[in-house]
């Protein structure tokens, strides 16, 4: 049965947020944390800010058993607090599902512009695969359009090397977008050219187009040789988009009869 968007909203019976100081050693990192890369310099700046002004916005956590908590949002604040060796941090304690915890973490990072393209894409992929959500449903939950979600999910098809290059800002999304549909080994080969030659997105598109044409030509040559071996005569093989035109000449009734026997 198809779900309505209202089915995706946390049940109204969910407990209200409760604010309290929580022992920092009792907070576990979230397994659904979208952000993977943390800038050490910015963490040190946040550490200094917390040292002077305290934690201005509480972390969000989920209570587990045995007085343990799982972090939902606030990974940078938690890391900076550990650098200061704080004993406790202010937390909003919320009782939510694992899916909603993942969504809350993504939304907070998106709102703070703290996710790079790869982290955002992989976070959406996690929601799609682990919680069986459609692109429309993910967009509704995180406040993004369906086309945006679809485009970001395509990024997750990049090879690991391409993902790292995008994460490290060696290439832009525009430069790397044309190679998403290619096999990983081919992506990596073109990636080297993108970086070394600083190819524009248009130049990458042309490179991919030429590559596809070469692949199509090789495929046509393969079938042309197969047919020539089968028929014993020259074959013209022309492929245009989804259509293929094959032309050959049989010089006698015997050749025609032989051809009919071979294909019947």
Buried (B, 14 or more C-beta within 10 A) or exposed (E): EEEEEEEBEBEEEEEEEEEEEBEBEBBEEBEBBBBEEEEEEEBEEBBEEBEEEEBEEBBBBBBEEEEBBBBBBBBBBBBBBBBBEBEBBBBBBBBBEBBBBBBBBBBBBBEEEBBBBBBBBBBBBBBBEEBEBBBBBBBBBBEBEBEBBBBBBEBBBBBEBBBBBBBEEBBBBEBBBBBBEBEBEBBBEBBEEBEEEEBEBEBBBEBBEEBEEEEEEEEBEEBBEEBBEEBEEEBEBEBEEEEEEEEBEBEEEEBEEEBEEEEE
